[in-house]
Amino acid sequence: MPMVVTDQDFQSKILNYKGVSFVDFWAAWCGPCRMLAPIVDELARDYEGKAQIAKLDVDANQYTARQYGVMSIPTMIIFKDGQEVDRLVGVMPKEIIAARLDKWISAS
């Protein structure tokens, strides 16, 4: 299962992490977010030990969503060593997301 991150622990779990982190910015009322959820769950299993996969509820954690200029959801941001390196917006196939993650993991 993906790790859940909040405004309170985003710094410690994502920004202070050495390596690749993937954060799905989502909300319970968002239909496309619900479509993406099973893909994010699969990514969490597939990338265990290679990258951390996390979810952040934008309704409950508006500060972090604002900090990263998340205007539409789902938005997925890839961080490497705490820096944003890539961003994907909208529902997309698992293969596309995995390819973007692989690019940053192999750049280590």
ZIHUMO-V38040 format. One record per backbone hydrogen bond with DSSP energy under -1.0 kcal/mol. NH is the residue of the N-H (numbers start at 1). CO is the residue of the C=O. If there is no record, write none. Layout:
BEGIN
((NH | CO) (NH | CO))
END
This chain:
BEGIN
((3 | 53) (5 | 55) (10 | 6) (13 | 9) (14 | 10) (15 | 10) (16 | 11) (21 | 79) (22 | 52) (23 | 77) (24 | 54) (25 | 75) (26 | 56) (30 | 27) (34 | 30) (35 | 31) (36 | 32) (37 | 33) (40 | 36) (41 | 37) (42 | 38) (43 | 39) (44 | 40) (45 | 41) (46 | 42) (47 | 43) (48 | 45) (50 | 47) (51 | 47) (52 | 20) (54 | 22) (55 | 3) (56 | 24) (58 | 26) (61 | 57) (65 | 61) (66 | 62) (67 | 63) (68 | 64) (69 | 66) (70 | 65) (75 | 25) (76 | 88) (77 | 23) (78 | 86) (79 | 21) (80 | 83) (81 | 19) (83 | 80) (85 | 78) (86 | 78) (88 | 76) (90 | 74) (97 | 93) (98 | 94) (99 | 95) (100 | 96) (101 | 97) (102 | 98) (103 | 99) (104 | 100) (105 | 101) (106 | 102) (108 | 105))
END
